[in-house]
Amino acid sequence: NYVAAMVLAAVALFCAPISRGASEDDPLEEFNRAIFAFNDGADALVLRPAATIYRDFTPKPARAGVNNFFRNLYDFNVLLNASLQGRFGYALDSAGRLVINSTLGFFGFFDVATDMGIPQYQTDFGHTLAIWGVPRGPYVMLPLLGPRTARSTVGTGVDGWASPMGQALAD
């Protein structure tokens, strides 16, 4: 299970001993440098060329629609996390955005809610954990996802699992 793996990884990161040559500020320095090198290579060889092809061959309105669709899915996670944080005004805005963009915006391909003046709030489960008092933990570089803290690593896993896309892929 994706979430269980992320939680176990975060627990390991919180408890990780300082490796040889690493500092207290970056106890996972050797690991982080190796993953950074991997990410740098993946960016140069695969990710950047794919992004360039997508940008060059996909019309701007289509790219905007795809971006809006995924932002609409993100509003579901914002709704959950804002509620868990006790920020019910943000949760209501996110619920409104989700309903409006999923219906009037044709499954979120059009961002009607912004045009109606409903702001989009940015939050995630890592932020929720921070509000609940969970410590940051050590810095860690994740493959393809980039830099995180142990806390935000758990948050990324929970958000991925809880999202509509994560649930669709879990089935």
Backbone as ProteinMPNN parsed JSONL, in Angstrom:
{"seq_chain_A": "NYVAAMVLAAVALFCAPISRGASEDDPLEEFNRAIFAFNDGADALVLRPAATIYRDFTPKPARAGVNNFFRNLYDFNVLLNASLQGRFGYALDSAGRLVINSTLGFFGFFDVATDMGIPQYQTDFGHTLAIWGVPRGPYVMLPLLGPRTARSTVGTGVDGWASPMGQALAD", "coords_chain_A": {"N_chain_A": [[0.842, -1.18, 0.0], [0.554, 2.194, -0.873], [0.357, 4.424, 0.925], [1.021, 3.259, 3.386], [3.664, 2.548, 2.863], [4.798, 5.114, 2.539], [4.399, 6.17, 5.1], [5.918, 4.401, 6.667], [8.428, 4.934, 5.548], [8.732, 7.602, 6.332], [8.759, 7.345, 9.135], [11.114, 5.905, 9.387], [12.835, 7.878, 8.441], [12.571, 9.847, 10.426], [13.786, 8.554, 12.497], [16.301, 8.053, 11.587], [19.74, 7.274, 11.776], [22.632, 9.37, 11.977], [24.584, 9.395, 9.15], [27.937, 8.433, 8.078], [29.995, 11.187, 7.445], [27.897, 12.875, 7.088], [26.04, 15.732, 8.171], [24.551, 17.07, 11.194], [22.565, 18.735, 10.338], [21.786, 17.669, 7.915], [21.152, 14.667, 7.962], [20.783, 12.67, 6.108], [22.463, 13.091, 3.985], [24.167, 11.758, 2.048], [22.38, 9.971, 0.78], [20.496, 11.866, -0.126], [22.057, 13.357, -1.946], [22.601, 11.41, -3.882], [20.019, 10.838, -4.843], [19.363, 13.369, -5.771], [21.168, 13.576, -7.916], [20.176, 11.509, -9.536], [17.583, 12.565, -10.066], [18.31, 14.881, -11.442], [19.496, 13.8, -13.74], [17.271, 12.368, -14.768], [15.591, 14.495, -15.29], [16.995, 15.864, -17.311], [17.199, 13.897, -19.337], [14.644, 12.725, -19.745], [12.27, 13.987, -18.53], [12.31, 16.846, -19.058], [12.595, 16.895, -21.964], [10.138, 15.567, -22.599], [8.26, 17.338, -21.496], [8.774, 19.581, -23.053], [8.033, 18.675, -25.608], [5.31, 18.199, -25.119], [4.478, 20.849, -24.523], [5.094, 22.133, -26.957], [3.51, 20.81, -28.871], [0.91, 20.6, -27.986], [-2.04, 22.347, -28.036], [-2.463, 25.582, -26.531], [-5.041, 26.139, -25.251], [-5.898, 23.495, -24.735], [-3.895, 22.576, -23.014], [-4.391, 24.3, -20.871], [-6.927, 23.401, -20.129], [-6.365, 20.761, -19.269], [-4.681, 21.348, -17.115], [-6.508, 22.77, -15.501], [-8.337, 20.694, -14.969], [-6.827, 18.945, -13.302], [-6.235, 20.699, -11.22], [-8.791, 21.04, -10.254], [-9.288, 18.479, -9.22], [-7.437, 18.622, -7.173], [-8.677, 20.422, -5.492], [-10.408, 18.821, -4.04], [-8.709, 17.512, -2.198], [-7.868, 19.788, -0.84], [-10.243, 20.578, 0.362], [-10.623, 18.419, 2.177], [-8.255, 18.672, 3.788], [-8.372, 21.346, 4.698], [-10.634, 21.141, 6.277], [-9.724, 19.301, 8.226], [-7.874, 20.93, 9.406], [-9.409, 22.728, 10.67], [-10.24, 24.947, 9.31], [-12.775, 26.062, 8.211], [-14.036, 27.895, 6.521], [-12.314, 28.012, 4.304], [-12.599, 25.366, 3.57], [-15.295, 25.311, 2.793], [-15.207, 27.086, 0.602], [-13.556, 25.558, -1.074], [-15.166, 23.299, -1.443], [-17.275, 24.487, -2.798], [-15.916, 25.347, -5.121], [-15.2, 22.861, -6.16], [-17.706, 21.645, -6.712], [-18.871, 23.521, -8.502], [-16.93, 23.731, -10.588], [-16.8, 21.069, -11.376], [-19.263, 20.643, -12.469], [-20.532, 22.968, -13.95], [-18.146, 23.633, -15.125], [-17.508, 21.527, -16.746], [-16.409, 18.911, -15.715], [-14.216, 20.079, -14.588], [-12.54, 21.035, -16.551], [-12.817, 23.629, -17.271], [-12.304, 26.584, -15.439], [-14.579, 27.794, -13.804], [-15.25, 28.634, -11.278], [-13.24, 30.407, -10.339], [-13.687, 32.541, -12.042], [-16.107, 33.288, -10.978], [-15.331, 34.421, -8.664], [-14.546, 32.832, -6.512], [-12.05, 31.98, -4.422], [-9.034, 29.994, -4.768], [-7.665, 27.893, -2.429], [-4.538, 26.907, -1.06], [-3.319, 24.029, 0.291], [-2.108, 21.124, 2.065], [-1.712, 17.701, 3.246], [0.692, 17.567, 4.622], [0.901, 20.169, 5.602], [-1.323, 20.102, 7.242], [-0.447, 18.233, 9.152], [1.625, 19.762, 10.245], [0.163, 21.836, 11.475], [-1.074, 20.318, 13.401], [1.067, 19.891, 15.042], [3.141, 18.103, 14.458], [6.549, 17.347, 14.18], [8.973, 18.629, 11.784], [11.054, 16.899, 10.897], [13.863, 15.249, 9.247], [15.433, 16.611, 6.27], [14.732, 15.415, 3.036], [15.405, 14.09, -0.167], [13.303, 13.158, -2.674], [12.821, 10.618, -5.157], [12.079, 11.851, -8.333], [10.066, 13.494, -7.224], [11.303, 15.443, -5.73], [12.645, 17.78, -3.239], [11.784, 17.36, 0.186], [10.446, 17.322, 3.544], [10.5, 14.968, 6.25], [7.964, 15.033, 7.369], [6.439, 16.272, 5.298], [6.762, 14.332, 3.391], [5.205, 12.196, 4.332], [2.785, 13.574, 4.19], [2.552, 13.962, 1.401], [2.207, 11.319, 0.569], [-0.227, 10.606, 1.85], [-1.948, 12.54, 0.736], [-1.783, 11.784, -1.967], [-2.942, 9.238, -1.871], [-5.506, 9.856, -0.864], [-6.626, 11.443, -2.801], [-8.979, 11.891, -5.54], [-7.908, 10.797, -7.911], [-5.965, 9.075, -6.887], [-7.589, 7.262, -5.522], [-9.01, 6.213, -7.673], [-6.978, 4.904, -9.04], [-6.305, 3.04, -7.161], [-8.2, 1.086, -7.235]], "CA_chain_A": [[0.0, 0.0, 0.0], [1.347, 3.409, -1.06], [0.364, 5.241, 2.144], [1.786, 2.538, 4.403], [5.083, 2.684, 2.508], [5.221, 6.488, 2.825], [4.44, 6.334, 6.556], [7.1, 3.67, 7.139], [9.609, 5.692, 5.125], [8.84, 8.795, 7.181], [9.191, 6.901, 10.47], [12.535, 5.598, 9.257], [13.557, 9.137, 8.31], [12.593, 10.506, 11.728], [14.668, 7.789, 13.384], [17.531, 7.725, 10.865], [20.997, 7.691, 12.395], [23.466, 10.222, 11.138], [25.552, 8.572, 8.428], [29.293, 8.968, 8.038], [30.188, 12.329, 6.572], [26.713, 13.732, 7.054], [25.966, 16.658, 9.294], [23.281, 17.025, 11.92], [21.583, 19.463, 9.545], [21.35, 16.814, 6.811], [21.604, 13.321, 8.304], [20.637, 11.794, 4.945], [23.145, 13.804, 2.908], [24.626, 10.858, 0.979], [21.171, 9.544, 0.071], [19.921, 13.029, -0.806], [22.903, 13.695, -3.099], [22.402, 10.381, -4.904], [18.696, 11.042, -5.442], [19.447, 14.603, -6.538], [21.843, 13.25, -9.184], [19.202, 10.753, -10.322], [16.55, 13.503, -10.515], [18.92, 15.769, -12.419], [19.61, 13.024, -14.968], [15.925, 12.087, -15.276], [15.079, 15.753, -15.832], [17.678, 16.165, -18.573], [17.013, 12.867, -20.352], [13.262, 12.301, -19.975], [11.199, 14.9, -18.124], [12.342, 18.115, -19.803], [12.19, 16.682, -23.359], [8.703, 15.251, -22.666], [7.529, 18.578, -21.231], [8.952, 20.452, -24.212], [7.18, 18.133, -26.673], [3.923, 18.482, -24.72], [4.239, 22.285, -24.695], [5.179, 22.528, -28.36], [2.54, 20.158, -29.744], [-0.438, 20.635, -27.429], [-2.538, 23.735, -28.07], [-2.547, 26.235, -25.224], [-6.329, 25.896, -24.579], [-5.94, 22.112, -24.25], [-3.022, 22.524, -21.828], [-5.113, 24.987, -19.792], [-7.997, 22.509, -19.696], [-5.771, 19.669, -18.488], [-4.245, 21.954, -15.857], [-7.716, 23.042, -14.719], [-8.883, 19.415, -14.536], [-6.065, 18.455, -12.153], [-6.445, 21.649, -10.119], [-10.111, 20.73, -9.719], [-9.11, 17.307, -8.359], [-6.697, 19.085, -6.0], [-9.626, 21.079, -4.581], [-10.946, 17.79, -3.147], [-7.745, 17.382, -1.104], [-7.903, 21.027, -0.069], [-11.456, 20.475, 1.165], [-10.333, 17.51, 3.291], [-7.222, 19.203, 4.676], [-8.87, 22.558, 5.365], [-11.537, 20.664, 7.333], [-8.896, 18.729, 9.293], [-7.169, 22.041, 10.042], [-10.39, 23.594, 11.317], [-10.405, 26.147, 8.481], [-14.013, 25.679, 7.552], [-14.312, 28.827, 5.425], [-11.551, 27.52, 3.156], [-13.208, 24.096, 3.166], [-16.518, 25.626, 2.046], [-14.785, 27.608, -0.706], [-13.057, 24.438, -1.88], [-16.332, 22.494, -1.816], [-17.966, 25.246, -3.836], [-15.108, 25.261, -6.34], [-15.283, 21.494, -6.662], [-19.042, 21.42, -7.289], [-19.075, 24.403, -9.658], [-16.043, 23.37, -11.696], [-17.106, 19.716, -11.842], [-20.534, 20.66, -13.211], [-20.528, 24.037, -14.952], [-16.836, 23.648, -15.777], [-17.307, 20.28, -17.493], [-15.458, 18.042, -15.006], [-13.055, 20.853, -14.177], [-11.711, 21.499, -17.674], [-12.926, 25.091, -17.248], [-12.293, 27.083, -14.061], [-15.69, 28.725, -13.676], [-15.278, 29.139, -9.901], [-12.381, 31.589, -10.239], [-14.421, 33.619, -12.72], [-17.196, 33.686, -10.081], [-14.739, 35.064, -7.501], [-14.277, 31.89, -5.416], [-10.595, 31.79, -4.44], [-8.497, 28.655, -4.55], [-6.79, 27.817, -1.268], [-3.476, 25.92, -1.211], [-2.894, 23.336, 1.498], [-1.953, 19.693, 1.881], [-1.685, 16.984, 4.515], [1.905, 17.972, 5.336], [0.522, 21.393, 6.319], [-2.225, 19.662, 8.308], [0.405, 17.655, 10.201], [2.324, 20.872, 10.904], [-0.798, 22.493, 12.358], [-1.287, 19.394, 14.517], [2.256, 19.878, 15.889], [4.112, 17.072, 14.076], [7.81, 17.996, 13.804], [9.39, 18.551, 10.381], [11.917, 15.757, 10.588], [14.995, 15.6, 8.381], [15.29, 16.92, 4.852], [14.933, 14.245, 2.189], [15.176, 14.278, -1.599], [12.562, 12.008, -3.177], [12.948, 10.408, -6.602], [11.138, 12.544, -9.212], [9.217, 14.452, -6.512], [12.13, 16.528, -5.245], [12.929, 17.941, -1.815], [10.698, 17.299, 1.156], [10.816, 16.955, 4.9], [9.845, 13.705, 6.59], [6.537, 15.337, 7.548], [5.782, 16.492, 4.012], [6.77, 13.052, 2.687], [3.972, 11.528, 4.761], [1.684, 14.353, 3.634], [2.45, 13.664, -0.021], [1.633, 9.979, 0.453], [-1.64, 10.637, 2.237], [-2.667, 13.307, -0.289], [-1.866, 10.952, -3.167], [-3.912, 8.17, -1.628], [-6.838, 10.401, -0.618], [-7.147, 12.174, -3.96], [-9.834, 11.103, -6.431], [-7.064, 10.039, -8.834], [-5.363, 8.001, -6.106], [-8.624, 6.27, -5.278], [-9.316, 5.547, -8.943], [-5.86, 4.01, -9.356], [-6.238, 1.984, -6.132], [-9.165, 0.03, -7.563]], "C_chain_A": [[0.885, 1.239, 0.0], [1.462, 4.226, 0.229], [1.193, 4.562, 3.223], [3.284, 2.656, 4.127], [5.598, 4.079, 2.83], [5.337, 6.715, 4.335], [5.664, 5.629, 7.119], [8.39, 4.403, 6.764], [9.812, 6.918, 6.01], [9.286, 8.437, 8.588], [10.675, 6.583, 10.444], [13.36, 6.879, 9.164], [13.659, 9.868, 9.639], [13.631, 9.854, 12.645], [16.029, 7.522, 12.771], [18.764, 8.183, 11.634], [21.785, 8.556, 11.426], [24.53, 9.351, 10.49], [26.919, 9.238, 8.444], [29.368, 10.128, 7.059], [28.989, 13.265, 6.505], [26.711, 14.631, 8.28], [24.65, 16.467, 10.023], [22.184, 17.727, 11.136], [21.019, 18.616, 8.406], [21.827, 15.39, 7.063], [21.519, 12.336, 7.132], [21.38, 12.348, 3.732], [23.581, 12.895, 1.762], [23.443, 10.388, 0.132], [20.607, 10.696, -0.749], [20.73, 13.412, -2.042], [22.728, 12.687, -4.23], [21.057, 10.57, -5.609], [18.669, 12.339, -6.251], [20.087, 14.34, -7.897], [20.907, 12.463, -10.113], [18.144, 11.694, -10.904], [17.076, 14.43, -11.61], [19.042, 15.064, -13.768], [18.248, 12.737, -15.589], [15.32, 13.344, -15.892], [15.694, 16.017, -17.206], [17.314, 15.175, -19.678], [15.549, 12.58, -20.703], [12.245, 13.421, -19.727], [11.171, 16.193, -18.937], [12.012, 17.915, -21.282], [10.695, 16.374, -23.503], [7.866, 16.511, -22.453], [7.616, 19.531, -22.418], [8.076, 19.985, -25.373], [5.713, 18.432, -26.367], [3.591, 19.951, -24.966], [4.186, 22.68, -26.171], [4.063, 21.961, -29.23], [1.113, 20.12, -29.207], [-0.905, 22.087, -27.421], [-2.723, 24.293, -26.662], [-3.906, 26.044, -24.548], [-6.458, 24.465, -24.031], [-5.073, 21.958, -23.004], [-3.711, 23.176, -20.64], [-6.22, 24.092, -19.255], [-7.48, 21.357, -18.854], [-5.313, 20.189, -17.127], [-5.443, 22.221, -14.953], [-8.318, 21.754, -14.166], [-8.156, 18.917, -13.283], [-6.137, 19.407, -10.965], [-7.793, 21.41, -9.463], [-10.034, 19.505, -8.802], [-8.395, 17.701, -7.068], [-7.631, 19.755, -4.991], [-10.279, 20.08, -3.631], [-10.021, 17.61, -1.947], [-7.732, 18.626, -0.224], [-9.118, 21.025, 0.853], [-11.21, 19.589, 2.389], [-9.359, 18.136, 4.286], [-7.667, 20.474, 5.388], [-9.818, 22.164, 6.497], [-10.747, 20.117, 8.511], [-8.124, 19.807, 10.054], [-8.119, 22.969, 10.79], [-10.617, 24.897, 10.574], [-11.628, 25.945, 7.592], [-14.426, 26.636, 6.437], [-13.588, 28.397, 4.158], [-12.146, 26.212, 2.642], [-14.476, 24.352, 2.354], [-16.207, 26.203, 0.666], [-14.333, 26.476, -1.623], [-14.195, 23.528, -2.325], [-17.113, 23.187, -2.93], [-17.237, 25.18, -5.163], [-15.257, 23.884, -6.985], [-16.621, 21.239, -7.355], [-19.226, 22.247, -8.567], [-18.213, 23.971, -10.84], [-16.318, 21.971, -12.234], [-18.39, 19.677, -12.663], [-20.486, 21.704, -14.319], [-19.212, 24.086, -15.74], [-16.506, 22.363, -16.502], [-16.162, 19.448, -16.917], [-14.165, 18.763, -14.643], [-12.184, 21.339, -15.306], [-11.773, 23.017, -17.835], [-13.035, 25.537, -15.797], [-13.335, 28.193, -13.919], [-15.679, 29.384, -12.295], [-14.408, 30.379, -9.733], [-13.067, 32.782, -10.893], [-15.565, 34.143, -11.86], [-16.662, 34.33, -8.796], [-14.491, 34.144, -6.314], [-12.787, 31.559, -5.44], [-10.199, 30.326, -4.236], [-7.476, 28.727, -3.42], [-5.774, 26.713, -1.512], [-3.141, 25.324, 0.153], [-2.772, 21.858, 1.19], [-1.842, 19.024, 3.247], [-0.404, 17.256, 5.299], [1.647, 19.229, 6.161], [-0.407, 21.045, 7.481], [-1.419, 19.081, 9.465], [1.155, 18.74, 10.963], [1.398, 21.586, 11.885], [-1.075, 21.628, 13.583], [-0.057, 19.247, 15.408], [3.28, 18.801, 15.571], [5.404, 17.768, 13.646], [8.175, 17.736, 12.338], [10.136, 17.272, 10.047], [13.008, 16.184, 9.625], [14.571, 15.898, 6.948], [15.538, 15.638, 4.065], [14.605, 14.613, 0.741], [14.496, 13.01, -2.105], [12.759, 11.853, -4.68], [11.771, 11.04, -7.35], [10.268, 13.59, -8.527], [10.0, 15.609, -5.926], [12.227, 16.616, -3.741], [11.671, 17.98, -0.954], [11.319, 17.254, 2.552], [10.139, 15.616, 5.167], [8.337, 13.92, 6.733], [5.833, 15.521, 6.207], [5.808, 15.239, 3.14], [5.523, 12.251, 3.049], [2.768, 12.247, 4.165], [1.473, 14.066, 2.158], [1.814, 12.292, -0.238], [0.158, 9.956, 0.772], [-2.455, 11.397, 1.198], [-2.828, 12.493, -1.572], [-2.906, 9.864, -3.025], [-5.335, 8.724, -1.534], [-7.438, 11.105, -1.827], [-8.066, 11.289, -4.795], [-9.015, 10.246, -7.399], [-6.421, 8.861, -8.109], [-6.358, 6.897, -5.819], [-8.989, 5.507, -6.548], [-8.221, 4.551, -9.308], [-5.762, 2.862, -8.374], [-7.174, 0.823, -6.454], [-8.676, -0.898, -8.636]], "O_chain_A": [[1.842, 1.331, 0.768], [2.554, 4.671, 0.582], [1.984, 5.217, 3.902], [4.077, 2.841, 5.05], [6.71, 4.224, 3.337], [6.267, 7.378, 4.794], [6.373, 6.188, 7.956], [9.325, 4.482, 7.561], [10.939, 7.232, 6.393], [10.104, 9.145, 9.177], [11.411, 6.944, 11.362], [14.448, 6.965, 9.734], [14.7, 10.444, 9.956], [14.266, 10.523, 13.46], [16.844, 6.827, 13.378], [18.837, 9.326, 12.087], [21.614, 8.472, 10.21], [25.282, 8.656, 11.173], [27.059, 10.417, 8.769], [28.843, 10.035, 5.949], [29.078, 14.342, 5.915], [27.319, 14.309, 9.301], [23.747, 15.788, 9.533], [21.011, 17.369, 11.245], [19.883, 18.831, 7.982], [22.798, 14.945, 6.451], [22.134, 11.27, 7.179], [20.984, 12.11, 2.591], [23.375, 13.246, 0.6], [23.508, 10.41, -1.097], [20.279, 10.529, -1.923], [20.155, 13.755, -3.074], [22.709, 13.063, -5.402], [20.975, 10.472, -6.833], [18.026, 12.402, -7.299], [19.601, 14.827, -8.917], [20.854, 12.716, -11.316], [17.843, 11.629, -12.095], [16.376, 14.725, -12.579], [18.735, 15.644, -14.81], [18.086, 12.851, -16.804], [14.617, 13.269, -16.9], [14.984, 16.355, -18.152], [17.138, 15.571, -20.83], [15.248, 12.227, -21.843], [11.457, 13.759, -20.61], [10.121, 16.586, -19.445], [11.222, 18.685, -21.827], [10.052, 16.866, -24.43], [6.875, 16.725, -23.151], [6.643, 20.208, -22.748], [7.448, 20.802, -26.046], [4.965, 18.864, -27.243], [2.552, 20.269, -25.546], [3.333, 23.467, -26.58], [3.703, 22.574, -30.235], [0.204, 19.658, -29.897], [-0.235, 22.955, -26.86], [-3.089, 23.574, -25.732], [-3.929, 25.8, -23.341], [-7.062, 24.256, -22.979], [-5.468, 21.289, -22.049], [-3.63, 22.668, -19.521], [-6.428, 24.031, -18.043], [-8.083, 21.008, -17.839], [-5.536, 19.541, -16.104], [-5.392, 21.926, -13.759], [-8.762, 21.722, -13.018], [-8.797, 18.512, -12.313], [-6.104, 18.963, -9.817], [-7.928, 21.561, -8.249], [-10.643, 19.491, -7.732], [-8.707, 17.179, -5.997], [-7.409, 19.671, -3.783], [-10.667, 20.453, -2.523], [-10.485, 17.56, -0.808], [-7.6, 18.528, 0.996], [-9.016, 21.434, 2.01], [-11.551, 19.968, 3.509], [-9.611, 18.131, 5.491], [-7.366, 20.655, 6.568], [-9.805, 22.786, 7.559], [-11.053, 20.425, 9.663], [-7.764, 19.614, 11.215], [-7.676, 23.895, 11.469], [-11.133, 25.855, 11.149], [-11.519, 25.692, 6.392], [-15.103, 26.221, 5.497], [-14.164, 28.411, 3.071], [-12.193, 25.974, 1.435], [-14.709, 23.691, 1.342], [-16.858, 25.856, -0.319], [-14.685, 26.442, -2.802], [-14.193, 23.039, -3.455], [-17.556, 22.547, -3.884], [-17.855, 24.982, -6.21], [-15.42, 23.767, -8.2], [-16.662, 20.683, -8.452], [-19.681, 21.731, -9.587], [-18.705, 23.858, -11.962], [-16.097, 21.709, -13.416], [-18.579, 18.768, -13.471], [-20.408, 21.357, -15.498], [-19.184, 24.532, -16.887], [-15.347, 22.125, -16.842], [-15.105, 19.297, -17.53], [-13.136, 18.126, -14.417], [-11.174, 21.997, -15.057], [-10.897, 23.619, -18.454], [-13.772, 24.938, -15.013], [-13.002, 29.379, -13.915], [-16.051, 30.549, -12.155], [-14.808, 31.316, -9.042], [-13.035, 33.894, -10.366], [-15.958, 35.303, -11.988], [-17.443, 34.739, -7.937], [-14.248, 34.629, -5.209], [-12.312, 30.922, -6.38], [-10.924, 29.541, -3.624], [-6.541, 29.527, -3.461], [-6.107, 25.688, -2.106], [-2.726, 26.041, 1.063], [-3.274, 21.388, 0.169], [-1.873, 19.695, 4.279], [-0.414, 17.181, 6.528], [2.12, 19.34, 7.292], [-0.298, 21.616, 8.566], [-1.678, 19.398, 10.626], [1.308, 18.655, 12.181], [1.805, 21.906, 13.001], [-1.287, 22.149, 14.678], [-0.117, 18.556, 16.425], [4.211, 18.601, 16.351], [5.361, 18.687, 12.829], [7.739, 16.753, 11.74], [9.871, 16.64, 9.025], [13.073, 17.348, 9.23], [13.503, 15.491, 6.49], [16.442, 14.868, 4.387], [13.655, 15.347, 0.469], [15.045, 11.916, -1.98], [12.852, 12.848, -5.399], [10.61, 10.786, -7.028], [9.775, 14.498, -9.196], [9.422, 16.66, -5.648], [11.932, 15.65, -3.036], [10.648, 18.554, -1.327], [12.536, 17.162, 2.715], [9.294, 15.182, 4.384], [7.536, 13.102, 6.281], [4.745, 14.983, 6.001], [4.974, 15.091, 2.247], [4.863, 11.693, 2.173], [1.834, 11.603, 3.687], [0.334, 13.939, 1.709], [0.98, 12.124, -1.127], [-0.628, 9.351, 0.043], [-3.537, 10.951, 0.815], [-3.892, 12.512, -2.192], [-3.666, 9.597, -3.956], [-6.268, 8.124, -2.068], [-8.646, 11.337, -1.867], [-7.944, 10.064, -4.761], [-9.379, 9.104, -7.678], [-6.342, 7.764, -8.662], [-6.007, 5.718, -5.867], [-9.246, 4.304, -6.506], [-8.508, 3.473, -9.829], [-5.202, 1.816, -8.701], [-6.958, -0.298, -5.993], [-9.384, -1.833, -9.013]]}, "name": "protein", "num_of_chains": 1, "seq": "NYVAAMVLAAVALFCAPISRGASEDDPLEEFNRAIFAFNDGADALVLRPAATIYRDFTPKPARAGVNNFFRNLYDFNVLLNASLQGRFGYALDSAGRLVINSTLGFFGFFDVATDMGIPQYQTDFGHTLAIWGVPRGPYVMLPLLGPRTARSTVGTGVDGWASPMGQALAD"}
